[in-house]
Amino acid sequence: MAIAMEVATKDCTALTDSELVEMADLSNGSLSSLEIGFLSKQREEWVLVTHAREEGKLRGYALSTLERIGGTPSLLIGLASFTRTRSSAAALDVVMHDLYRRAVLAFPDEDVLVGARFAAASGYRAFAGLEEVVPRPEHKATGEERAWGRRLAKRFGRDGRLEDRSFVIRGDGDPTGLLDYEPTKDPRESALYGECFESLDRDRRDALVAFGWAMAEALAAGSLPS
């Protein structure tokens, strides 16, 4: 029988040092490999922290904010990391579901832009059920979509480092906030979106800035992720 995943969200200001240690331990050895010092600074940059636990053990977390960018309702995931065990998918799903639940409370009857940074195609699972996801293979981004890439790069503190046709944010070798999801089995997203990541320099810590739209109807129905 599958063990139920527990999820809880609170203000980042309420994060304790012991929770930061847990979070750093979870991301150890992953694409993000975030240390306590970096996480402590990120605590000041984002508003909400969401934890997913299985029998009390941390299986995933996300730091996020709900805000308007130029008037557009937005859910921004500053960073997230998930266990590299069989529980990874369940942890990601419950975290995203809780974020969407909060989005519909903050922005009732409105479509919400969801933005994040990925270093691997598997992260696109977090966008399951979203519409008009950018970037995606065989899609030439419009001028407005490229403008959204620049807006998000700036909001993520990487202004001037975005290649707005590929949506790649050039790294500088330092840790950066990613939605880091590396399941034990290669997911379908790797085949669907893999080519978007071919130009990333892992040593430089490049990242892909991506976004999609959570439609008001899906948010109201509680059907995301799907």
NORZIVEN-V389435 format. One line per field, one symbol per residue. ss: DSSP state (H for helix, E for strand, - for the rest). psi: psi as a letter, one per 40 degrees, with the letter a starting at -180 (. if undefined). burial: I if it has 16 or more other ideal C-beta (glycine too) atoms within 10 Angstrom, else O. Layout:
BEGIN
ss->???
psi->???
burial->???
END
This chain:
BEGIN
ss->----EEEEEEEHHH--HHHHHHHHHHH--------HHHHHHH-----EEEEEEE--EEEEEEEEEEEEE--EEEEEEEEEEE-----HHHHHHHHHHHHHHHHHHH-----EEEEEEE--HHHHHHH---EEEE--------HHHHHHHHHHHHH------EE----EE---------EE-------HHHHHHHHHH---------EEEEEEEE-HHHHHH-----
psi->hihihhiihiideehiddddddddddeheaddghiddddddddedidihhhhihfehheiihhiihihhfehhhhhhdiiiiifaeedddddddddddddddddddghfiihhhiihieidddedeeheiifhhiiifhhhidddddddddddddeffheehgedefhhhieeiiihihhhgidihidddddedeeedehhddefiihhiiihhidddddefeii.
burial->OOOOIOIOOOOIOOIOOOIIOOIIOIIOOIIIOIOOOIIOOIIOOIOIIIIIIIOOOIIIIIIIOIOOOOOOIIIIIIIIIIIIOOIIIIIIIIIIIIIIOOIIOOIOOOIIIIIIIIIIIIIIIIIOIIOOIIIIOOOOIOOOIIOIIIIIIOIIOIOOIIOIOIIIIIIOOOIIIIIIIIIOOOIOIIOOIOOIIOOIOOOOIIIIIIIIIIIIOIIOOOOIIO
END
